C-alpha cells in the first residue's frame, strides 16, 4: 500500500489500545516509520501493534518506536 492518507488512517485508531500511559493519537507520528519498516504491507500493522501493546502491558504501558520495531522484527 502506498504511503498516504489511507495508510495514516490504518495506523490512527490507537484509541483502541488499552494502555494506561499511551497518548492517543501518538501513533500517527510513527506512520512513516511503520510504512518503511513493513514495506507498506498493511496486514503487518495490526499484528505488530497487538504484539507491541502486549509487551507494554505491565511495563511501560505505552508504545514507542522501539517497542513497535521489536514487535515488527518478531512478526515479519
Buried (B, 14 or more C-beta within 10 A) or exposed (E): BEEEEEBBEBBBEBEEBEBEEBEEEEBEEBBEBBBEBBEBEEEBBEBBBEBBBEBBEEEBBBBBBEBBBBBBEEBE
